[in-house]
Amino acid sequence: TGFTAVSYDRPLVLRWRPSNMAVPGSEAEVVGVNIGAMSFSPSARIGHTAAAASNWVSDSSVLCVAAAGISGYWLDSTVTVVRQHGTSSAALSYNSPSITSIARFT
């Protein structure tokens, strides 16, 4: 009997499309390489927050949904495929909440 080992390169994040997310629930596509020839349940993190959903599209793309609670400018991001991590620094920004009006209730 023999032992066969398989190795593969970690994912490489090239960019997010779009690079700014406006509200929780916004979708963004991670564009990169080595994401997988089939779905290996990729996951994504935006800053320190896991994406609400991450869906494999192709070897070069994962579609992510922003979770509530993310805010900031030029956040780092991570894509994980089968315990291999690909990171991108200052890749994505997210609009902070803003108050547009205040109503007085009596």
N, CA, C and O atoms as a MOPAC input file, in Angstrom:
PM7 MOZYME 1SCF
protein

 N      0.83700 1    -1.18500 1     0.00000 1
 C      0.00000 1     0.00000 1     0.00000 1
 C      0.87800 1     1.24200 1     0.00000 1
 O      1.94400 1     1.27200 1     0.61400 1
 N      0.42300 1     2.22900 1    -0.67700 1
 C      1.16300 1     3.47900 1    -0.76800 1
 C      0.34900 1     4.63000 1    -0.21300 1
 O     -0.85200 1     4.50500 1     0.03000 1
 N      1.00200 1     5.71900 1    -0.02200 1
 C      0.36300 1     6.91300 1     0.48800 1
 C      0.49300 1     7.98700 1    -0.58600 1
 O      1.58400 1     8.23500 1    -1.09900 1
 N     -0.62600 1     8.62000 1    -0.92100 1
 C     -0.62300 1     9.67500 1    -1.91600 1
 C     -1.03400 1    10.97800 1    -1.25800 1
 O     -2.05900 1    11.03300 1    -0.57900 1
 N     -0.26300 1    12.00600 1    -1.44500 1
 C     -0.57900 1    13.32400 1    -0.89600 1
 C     -0.96300 1    14.25300 1    -2.04200 1
 O     -0.41900 1    14.17100 1    -3.14300 1
 N     -1.90000 1    15.12400 1    -1.75700 1
 C     -2.35100 1    16.10000 1    -2.73800 1
 C     -2.12800 1    17.48200 1    -2.14100 1
 O     -2.42400 1    17.71400 1    -0.96900 1
 N     -1.61700 1    18.37600 1    -2.92900 1
 C     -1.45900 1    19.74600 1    -2.45700 1
 C     -2.04600 1    20.69900 1    -3.49300 1
 O     -2.21900 1    20.34500 1    -4.65900 1
 N     -2.34000 1    21.88800 1    -3.05300 1
 C     -2.87300 1    22.89900 1    -3.95800 1
 C     -2.49000 1    24.26200 1    -3.41500 1
 O     -2.20000 1    24.40500 1    -2.22700 1
 N     -2.48800 1    25.26200 1    -4.28000 1
 C     -2.13600 1    26.61800 1    -3.88500 1
 C     -3.29000 1    27.26800 1    -3.14700 1
 O     -4.45900 1    26.98800 1    -3.41300 1
 N     -2.94100 1    28.13400 1    -2.22300 1
 C     -3.96600 1    28.85300 1    -1.46500 1
 C     -4.69000 1    29.82700 1    -2.38400 1
 O     -4.15500 1    30.21300 1    -3.42300 1
 N     -5.90600 1    30.22900 1    -2.00900 1
 C     -6.61000 1    31.22600 1    -2.82500 1
 C     -5.86400 1    32.56100 1    -2.80200 1
 O     -5.20500 1    32.90600 1    -1.82100 1
 N     -5.98100 1    33.27700 1    -3.87300 1
 C     -5.37100 1    34.59500 1    -3.98500 1
 C     -6.47200 1    35.58600 1    -4.32000 1
 O     -7.10200 1    35.48700 1    -5.37300 1
 N     -6.70500 1    36.54000 1    -3.43000 1
 C     -7.73600 1    37.56000 1    -3.65400 1
 C     -7.11500 1    38.69000 1    -4.46300 1
 O     -6.13100 1    39.29800 1    -4.04500 1
 N     -7.70200 1    38.96600 1    -5.63000 1
 C     -7.20100 1    40.05600 1    -6.47300 1
 C     -7.96100 1    41.34900 1    -6.22200 1
 O     -7.36000 1    42.42000 1    -6.13300 1
 N     -9.28400 1    41.25100 1    -6.10800 1
 C    -10.09200 1    42.45500 1    -5.85700 1
 C    -11.50700 1    42.06700 1    -5.45500 1
 O    -11.92200 1    40.92000 1    -5.61600 1
 N    -12.23300 1    43.03400 1    -4.93300 1
 C    -13.66300 1    42.88900 1    -4.65500 1
 C    -14.39300 1    43.75000 1    -5.67200 1
 O    -13.92200 1    44.82500 1    -6.04300 1
 N    -15.54300 1    43.27200 1    -6.11900 1
 C    -16.33400 1    44.01300 1    -7.10400 1
 C    -17.76000 1    44.08300 1    -6.61500 1
 O    -18.40100 1    43.03300 1    -6.56800 1
 N    -18.32400 1    45.23600 1    -6.24400 1
 C    -17.69100 1    46.55300 1    -6.15400 1
 C    -16.78700 1    46.61900 1    -4.92000 1
 O    -16.83500 1    45.74000 1    -4.06000 1
 N    -15.97500 1    47.65200 1    -4.84400 1
 C    -15.03800 1    47.76900 1    -3.72700 1
 C    -15.64500 1    48.53300 1    -2.55300 1
 O    -14.98300 1    48.71200 1    -1.53100 1
 N    -16.89900 1    48.98900 1    -2.68200 1
 C    -17.59700 1    49.65800 1    -1.58600 1
 C    -18.97900 1    49.04600 1    -1.43600 1
 O    -19.71200 1    48.90800 1    -2.41600 1
 N    -19.33500 1    48.68000 1    -0.21900 1
 C    -20.65900 1    48.12400 1     0.06900 1
 C    -21.45500 1    49.18000 1     0.82000 1
 O    -20.95900 1    49.77800 1     1.77500 1
 N    -22.68200 1    49.40700 1     0.39100 1
 C    -23.46700 1    50.49900 1     0.95300 1
 C    -24.22000 1    50.12100 1     2.22700 1
 O    -24.24000 1    50.90200 1     3.17900 1
 N    -24.82600 1    48.96700 1     2.26500 1
 C    -25.67800 1    48.59600 1     3.40200 1
 C    -25.52200 1    47.11300 1     3.71900 1
 O    -25.07900 1    46.34400 1     2.86500 1
 N    -25.88200 1    46.69600 1     4.94700 1
 C    -25.89000 1    45.26400 1     5.23800 1
 C    -26.77200 1    44.53400 1     4.22900 1
 O    -27.82700 1    45.03700 1     3.84400 1
 N    -26.35200 1    43.38300 1     3.81500 1
 C    -27.09800 1    42.63100 1     2.81000 1
 C    -26.62900 1    42.90000 1     1.39000 1
 O    -27.07700 1    42.24000 1     0.45300 1
 N    -25.72100 1    43.87500 1     1.22200 1
 C    -25.16700 1    44.14700 1    -0.10700 1
 C    -24.35300 1    42.95500 1    -0.56900 1
 O    -23.71500 1    42.27400 1     0.23500 1
 N    -24.37800 1    42.71000 1    -1.85400 1
 C    -23.57700 1    41.63200 1    -2.42600 1
 C    -22.30500 1    42.19100 1    -3.03600 1
 O    -22.29500 1    43.28400 1    -3.60200 1
 N    -21.24300 1    41.42700 1    -2.91100 1
 C    -19.97900 1    41.77800 1    -3.56200 1
 C    -19.33000 1    40.48900 1    -4.02600 1
 O    -19.49700 1    39.43800 1    -3.40900 1
 N    -18.60200 1    40.57900 1    -5.10200 1
 C    -17.93200 1    39.41500 1    -5.66600 1
 C    -16.43800 1    39.49100 1    -5.36200 1
 O    -15.79300 1    40.50700 1    -5.62000 1
 N    -15.90400 1    38.41600 1    -4.81500 1
 C    -14.47100 1    38.29200 1    -4.61800 1
 C    -13.90700 1    37.73700 1    -5.91600 1
 O    -14.32900 1    36.67000 1    -6.36200 1
 N    -12.97800 1    38.42600 1    -6.52100 1
 C    -12.34300 1    37.97400 1    -7.74700 1
 C    -10.91200 1    37.58800 1    -7.40700 1
 O    -10.18000 1    38.36500 1    -6.79500 1
 N    -10.51900 1    36.38300 1    -7.80500 1
 C     -9.18300 1    35.91400 1    -7.49400 1
 C     -8.83400 1    34.67100 1    -8.29000 1
 O     -9.40300 1    34.42600 1    -9.35400 1
 N     -7.90700 1    33.89500 1    -7.77700 1
 C     -7.50300 1    32.62600 1    -8.38800 1
 C     -7.39900 1    31.56800 1    -7.30000 1
 O     -7.26600 1    31.88300 1    -6.11800 1
 N     -7.46100 1    30.31700 1    -7.71400 1
 C     -7.35400 1    29.16200 1    -6.81500 1
 C     -8.49400 1    29.08500 1    -5.80500 1
 O     -8.29300 1    28.63200 1    -4.67800 1
 N     -9.67400 1    29.51700 1    -6.19400 1
 C    -10.81700 1    29.44400 1    -5.29600 1
 C    -11.42800 1    28.05400 1    -5.32300 1
 O    -12.16500 1    27.69100 1    -4.40600 1
 N    -11.14100 1    27.27800 1    -6.34100 1
 C    -11.60100 1    25.89100 1    -6.39800 1
 C    -12.32800 1    25.58900 1    -7.68300 1
 O    -13.12900 1    26.39600 1    -8.15500 1
 N    -12.05400 1    24.42300 1    -8.25900 1
 C    -12.69400 1    24.00600 1    -9.50000 1
 C    -14.14500 1    23.61000 1    -9.27200 1
 O    -14.91700 1    23.49900 1   -10.22500 1
 N    -14.51700 1    23.39800 1    -8.02700 1
 C    -15.90100 1    23.12600 1    -7.64700 1
 C    -16.11400 1    23.72100 1    -6.26200 1
 O    -15.16400 1    24.18300 1    -5.63100 1
 N    -17.33500 1    23.71300 1    -5.79400 1
 C    -17.62700 1    24.32800 1    -4.50300 1
 C    -17.04700 1    23.50500 1    -3.36200 1
 O    -17.43800 1    22.35900 1    -3.14000 1
 N    -16.10600 1    24.11200 1    -2.64200 1
 C    -15.55800 1    23.51200 1    -1.42900 1
 C    -15.98800 1    24.34800 1    -0.22900 1
 O    -15.24400 1    24.48700 1     0.74300 1
 N    -17.20100 1    24.90500 1    -0.30700 1
 C    -17.76600 1    25.73700 1     0.76400 1
 C    -16.82900 1    26.86500 1     1.18400 1
 O    -16.40500 1    26.91800 1     2.33900 1
 N    -16.50400 1    27.76000 1     0.26700 1
 C    -15.62000 1    28.86600 1     0.63700 1
 C    -16.29600 1    29.78500 1     1.65000 1
 O    -17.52200 1    29.88400 1     1.68700 1
 N    -15.50200 1    30.44300 1     2.45600 1
 C    -16.04500 1    31.43500 1     3.38400 1
 C    -15.24500 1    32.71600 1     3.22200 1
 O    -14.10700 1    32.69600 1     2.75400 1
 N    -15.84800 1    33.82500 1     3.61100 1
 C    -15.18000 1    35.11600 1     3.49000 1
 C    -15.36600 1    35.91100 1     4.76700 1
 O    -16.37600 1    35.78700 1     5.45900 1
 N    -14.37200 1    36.72700 1     5.06200 1
 C    -14.42700 1    37.66400 1     6.18100 1
 C    -14.12900 1    39.05500 1     5.63700 1
 O    -13.24400 1    39.24000 1     4.80200 1
 N    -14.88300 1    40.01600 1     6.12700 1
 C    -14.67800 1    41.41100 1     5.75900 1
 C    -14.30100 1    42.11100 1     7.05900 1
 O    -15.12300 1    42.22000 1     7.96800 1
 N    -13.08000 1    42.57900 1     7.14800 1
 C    -12.59300 1    43.06000 1     8.44100 1
 C    -12.54500 1    41.87300 1     9.38900 1
 O    -11.93500 1    40.85100 1     9.07600 1
 N    -13.18000 1    42.00100 1    10.53700 1
 C    -13.21400 1    40.91500 1    11.51700 1
 C    -14.55300 1    40.18500 1    11.51400 1
 O    -14.80100 1    39.35400 1    12.38800 1
 N    -15.41500 1    40.48000 1    10.55200 1
 C    -16.77400 1    39.93800 1    10.53700 1
 C    -16.95500 1    38.96000 1     9.38200 1
 O    -16.61700 1    39.26200 1     8.23700 1
 N    -17.49000 1    37.79300 1     9.69700 1
 C    -17.77200 1    36.80400 1     8.65300 1
 C    -18.88900 1    37.31800 1     7.75400 1
 O    -19.83400 1    37.94900 1     8.22700 1
 N    -18.77900 1    37.05100 1     6.47500 1
 C    -19.85500 1    37.40000 1     5.54000 1
 C    -21.10500 1    36.61200 1     5.91400 1
 O    -21.01100 1    35.47500 1     6.37600 1
 N    -22.27100 1    37.21200 1     5.71500 1
 C    -23.53200 1    36.53700 1     6.02800 1
 C    -23.71300 1    35.30400 1     5.15400 1
 O    -24.32500 1    34.32400 1     5.57800 1
 N    -23.18900 1    35.34800 1     3.94700 1
 C    -23.24800 1    34.20500 1     3.02500 1
 C    -22.06700 1    34.29700 1     2.07300 1
 O    -21.64100 1    35.38800 1     1.69400 1
 N    -21.54600 1    33.13800 1     1.69300 1
 C    -20.46900 1    33.05400 1     0.70600 1
 C    -20.79900 1    31.90500 1    -0.22900 1
 O    -20.90800 1    30.75900 1     0.20500 1
 N    -20.95700 1    32.20500 1    -1.50600 1
 C    -21.34400 1    31.18300 1    -2.47600 1
 C    -20.32600 1    31.10300 1    -3.60300 1
 O    -19.99600 1    32.10200 1    -4.24300 1
 N    -19.83500 1    29.88200 1    -3.82900 1
 C    -18.88200 1    29.62700 1    -4.89500 1
 C    -19.53800 1    29.88100 1    -6.24200 1
 O    -20.66800 1    29.45300 1    -6.47400 1
 N    -18.83400 1    30.57300 1    -7.13100 1
 C    -19.30600 1    30.82000 1    -8.49500 1
 C    -18.41400 1    30.09400 1    -9.49300 1
 O    -18.90200 1    29.41900 1   -10.39900 1
 N    -17.08900 1    30.24000 1    -9.32000 1
 C    -16.13000 1    29.61100 1   -10.23100 1
 C    -14.76100 1    29.55700 1    -9.54700 1
 O    -14.62300 1    29.97600 1    -8.39800 1
 N    -13.76000 1    29.04600 1   -10.24700 1
 C    -12.40400 1    29.00100 1    -9.70700 1
 C    -11.85500 1    30.38500 1    -9.42400 1
 O    -10.86600 1    30.53200 1    -8.70500 1
 N    -12.49000 1    31.39400 1    -9.98400 1
 C    -11.99300 1    32.76000 1    -9.80600 1
 C    -12.99800 1    33.69400 1    -9.14100 1
 O    -12.81500 1    34.91100 1    -9.16800 1
 N    -14.06700 1    33.13900 1    -8.53700 1
 C    -15.10100 1    34.02900 1    -8.02200 1
 C    -15.92000 1    33.40300 1    -6.89400 1
 O    -16.31100 1    32.23800 1    -6.95700 1
 N    -16.16700 1    34.21300 1    -5.86000 1
 C    -17.07900 1    33.87200 1    -4.76700 1
 C    -17.99500 1    35.06300 1    -4.57500 1
 O    -17.52700 1    36.20000 1    -4.52900 1
 N    -19.29300 1    34.82200 1    -4.46300 1
 C    -20.26200 1    35.88900 1    -4.22800 1
 C    -20.55500 1    35.94300 1    -2.73600 1
 O    -20.91600 1    34.93000 1    -2.13700 1
 N    -20.40100 1    37.12000 1    -2.13100 1
 C    -20.56900 1    37.28100 1    -0.68400 1
 C    -21.66900 1    38.28500 1    -0.37700 1
 O    -21.92600 1    39.20800 1    -1.15000 1
 N    -22.30900 1    38.08500 1     0.76200 1
 C    -23.32900 1    39.00800 1     1.26600 1
 C    -22.79100 1    39.60200 1     2.56100 1
 O    -22.38900 1    38.87000 1     3.46600 1
 N    -22.78500 1    40.92600 1     2.65000 1
 C    -22.26000 1    41.61200 1     3.83100 1
 C    -23.17600 1    41.39700 1     5.02100 1
 O    -24.39800 1    41.48400 1     4.90200 1
 N    -22.57800 1    41.11700 1     6.16300 1
 C    -23.32500 1    40.95300 1     7.41000 1
 C    -23.55400 1    42.32200 1     8.04900 1
 O    -22.83600 1    43.28000 1     7.76100 1
 N    -24.55200 1    42.40000 1     8.90900 1
 C    -24.78600 1    43.62300 1     9.67300 1
 C    -23.61900 1    43.83600 1    10.62200 1
 O    -23.00900 1    42.86900 1    11.07800 1
 N    -23.30500 1    45.07300 1    10.92200 1
 C    -22.26400 1    45.37400 1    11.88600 1
 C    -20.91300 1    45.69100 1    11.28400 1
 O    -19.98700 1    46.04500 1    12.01500 1
 N    -20.77200 1    45.57700 1     9.98200 1
 C    -19.50200 1    45.91400 1     9.33500 1
 C    -19.47700 1    47.41300 1     9.09000 1
 O    -20.45100 1    47.97600 1     8.58900 1
 N    -18.39600 1    48.05300 1     9.42900 1
 C    -18.24300 1    49.46000 1     9.07300 1
 C    -16.76200 1    49.76800 1     8.96600 1
 O    -15.93100 1    49.11100 1     9.59300 1
 N    -16.44900 1    50.75100 1     8.18200 1
 C    -15.06200 1    51.17300 1     8.07200 1
 C    -14.62600 1    51.35200 1     6.63900 1
 O    -15.34300 1    51.02100 1     5.69500 1
 N    -13.43300 1    51.88400 1     6.50900 1
 C    -12.87000 1    52.14800 1     5.19500 1
 C    -11.64900 1    51.27300 1     4.96900 1
 O    -10.82900 1    51.09200 1     5.86900 1
 N    -11.53600 1    50.74800 1     3.80100 1
 C    -10.40700 1    49.95000 1     3.34500 1
 C    -10.05700 1    48.83000 1     4.32300 1
 O     -8.97200 1    48.76900 1     4.90200 1
 N    -11.04300 1    47.95300 1     4.46900 1
 C    -10.91800 1    46.80500 1     5.36100 1
 C    -10.13100 1    45.68100 1     4.70300 1
 O    -10.17300 1    45.51000 1     3.48500 1
 N     -9.42100 1    44.92400 1     5.51000 1
 C     -8.77300 1    43.71100 1     5.02300 1
 C     -9.84300 1    42.65400 1     4.78900 1
 O    -10.91500 1    42.70900 1     5.39200 1
 N     -9.56600 1    41.71300 1     3.93500 1
 C    -10.53100 1    40.64000 1     3.68000 1
 C     -9.78000 1    39.31600 1     3.58000 1
 O     -8.59200 1    39.27200 1     3.25900 1
 N    -10.50200 1    38.24900 1     3.86300 1
 C     -9.93200 1    36.90700 1     3.80200 1
 C    -10.92800 1    35.97200 1     3.14400 1
 O    -12.11800 1    36.01000 1     3.45700 1
 N    -10.45400 1    35.13700 1     2.24000 1
 C    -11.25900 1    34.06600 1     1.66100 1
 C    -10.60100 1    32.75800 1     2.07700 1
 O     -9.39000 1    32.59100 1     1.93600 1
 N    -11.40600 1    31.83400 1     2.59000 1
 C    -10.90000 1    30.54300 1     3.03800 1
 C    -11.53000 1    29.42900 1     2.22500 1
 O    -12.75200 1    29.35900 1     2.09400 1
 N    -10.69700 1    28.56200 1     1.68200 1
 C    -11.14700 1    27.38800 1     0.93700 1
 C    -10.38800 1    26.19600 1     1.50100 1
 O     -9.16100 1    26.14400 1     1.41500 1
 N    -11.10300 1    25.24600 1     2.07300 1
 C    -10.52400 1    24.04000 1     2.65000 1
 C     -9.29600 1    24.37800 1     3.51900 1
 O     -8.20300 1    23.86200 1     3.28700 1
 N     -9.48800 1    25.22400 1     4.48900 1
 C     -8.47400 1    25.61900 1     5.46900 1
 C     -7.26100 1    26.33800 1     4.88900 1
 O     -6.25600 1    26.50100 1     5.58000 1
 N     -7.33800 1    26.76700 1     3.64300 1
 C     -6.28900 1    27.59200 1     3.03700 1
 C     -6.83300 1    29.01400 1     2.94500 1
 O     -7.95000 1    29.21700 1     2.46700 1
 N     -6.05800 1    30.00200 1     3.39700 1
 C     -6.51900 1    31.37900 1     3.45700 1
 C     -5.83900 1    32.24700 1     2.41200 1
 O     -4.63100 1    32.16000 1     2.19300 1
 N     -6.63300 1    33.07500 1     1.77900 1
 C     -6.10400 1    34.10400 1     0.89000 1
 C     -6.56000 1    35.44800 1     1.42700 1
 O     -7.75000 1    35.63300 1     1.68000 1
 N     -5.65700 1    36.37700 1     1.60500 1
 C     -6.00200 1    37.66800 1     2.18800 1
 C     -5.72500 1    38.80200 1     1.21900 1
 O     -4.93600 1    38.67800 1     0.28200 1
 N     -6.39700 1    39.90200 1     1.47500 1
 C     -6.18500 1    41.11100 1     0.69300 1
 C     -6.26200 1    42.28100 1     1.66800 1
 O     -7.23300 1    42.40200 1     2.41500 1
 N     -5.26100 1    43.12800 1     1.66700 1
 C     -5.21700 1    44.26700 1     2.58200 1
 C     -5.90500 1    45.47500 1     1.96100 1
 O     -5.75800 1    45.76100 1     0.77300 1
 N     -6.65600 1    46.17200 1     2.79900 1
 C     -7.32000 1    47.41800 1     2.38800 1
 C     -8.07800 1    47.25100 1     1.07600 1
 O     -7.95600 1    48.07400 1     0.16800 1
 N     -8.85800 1    46.18100 1     0.98500 1
 C     -9.49600 1    45.82200 1    -0.27400 1
 C    -10.92500 1    46.33300 1    -0.41500 1
 O    -11.42700 1    46.46300 1    -1.53100 1
 N    -11.57900 1    46.62000 1     0.69800 1
 C    -13.01400 1    46.86500 1     0.65200 1
 C    -13.39200 1    47.93500 1     1.65100 1
 O    -12.83600 1    47.98900 1     2.74800 1
 N    -14.32700 1    48.78000 1     1.28400 1
 C    -14.84300 1    49.76000 1     2.24300 1
 C    -16.33700 1    49.54400 1     2.40000 1
 O    -16.99600 1    48.93000 1     1.56000 1
 N    -16.84400 1    50.06500 1     3.49200 1
 C    -18.24900 1    49.86800 1     3.83000 1
 C    -18.75900 1    51.16200 1     4.40900 1
 O    -18.13000 1    51.72600 1     5.30400 1
 N    -19.88400 1    51.64900 1     3.92000 1
 C    -20.42600 1    52.90900 1     4.39800 1
 C    -20.86800 1    52.79000 1     5.85200 1
 O    -21.61200 1    51.87600 1     6.20800 1
 N    -20.41200 1    53.70600 1     6.68100 1
 C    -20.86700 1    53.74800 1     8.06000 1
 C    -22.29800 1    54.27000 1     8.09700 1
 O    -22.70100 1    55.03400 1     7.22000 1
 N    -23.07100 1    53.86700 1     9.10500 1
 C    -24.44100 1    54.37000 1     9.19900 1
 C    -24.44200 1    55.88100 1     9.39500 1
 O    -23.50500 1    56.44500 1     9.96100 1
 N    -25.49000 1    56.52200 1     8.93000 1
 C    -25.61900 1    57.96500 1     9.14400 1
 C    -27.07200 1    58.28200 1     9.47400 1
 O    -27.98800 1    57.58500 1     9.03800 1
 N    -27.26400 1    59.32300 1    10.23500 1
 C    -28.61500 1    59.78200 1    10.60800 1
 C    -29.04400 1    60.77900 1     9.55800 1
 O    -28.35100 1    61.76300 1     9.30000 1
 N    -30.19200 1    60.52200 1     8.95100 1
 C    -30.68300 1    61.42900 1     7.91700 1
 C    -31.77500 1    62.36000 1     8.42900 1
 O    -31.98100 1    63.43600 1     7.86700 1
 N    -32.47500 1    61.96100 1     9.48400 1
 C    -33.48000 1    62.86300 1    10.06400 1
 C    -33.82800 1    62.39100 1    11.46600 1
 O    -33.62600 1    61.22900 1    11.82000 1
 N    -34.34900 1    63.31000 1    12.24500 1
 C    -34.80800 1    63.00000 1    13.60300 1
 C    -36.23800 1    63.49700 1    13.70400 1
 O    -36.52900 1    64.65300 1    13.39900 1
 N    -37.11600 1    62.62600 1    14.12900 1
 C    -38.52700 1    62.99800 1    14.27600 1
 C    -38.86700 1    63.03300 1    15.74900 1
 O    -38.40400 1    62.19300 1    16.52000 1
 N    -39.67400 1    64.00300 1    16.13900 1
 C    -40.09700 1    64.12100 1    17.53100 1
 C    -41.46600 1    63.48400 1    17.66000 1
 O    -42.40100 1    63.81400 1    16.92900 1
 N    -41.56100 1    62.56800 1    18.60200 1
 C    -42.83200 1    61.90500 1    18.85600 1
 C    -43.36200 1    62.39100 1    20.19600 1
 O    -42.62100 1    62.47000 1    21.17600 1
 N    -44.66900 1    62.72200 1    20.23400 1
 C    -45.26100 1    63.18200 1    21.49400 1
 C    -46.35000 1    62.25200 1    21.95200 1
 O    -46.96000 1    62.48300 1    22.99600 1

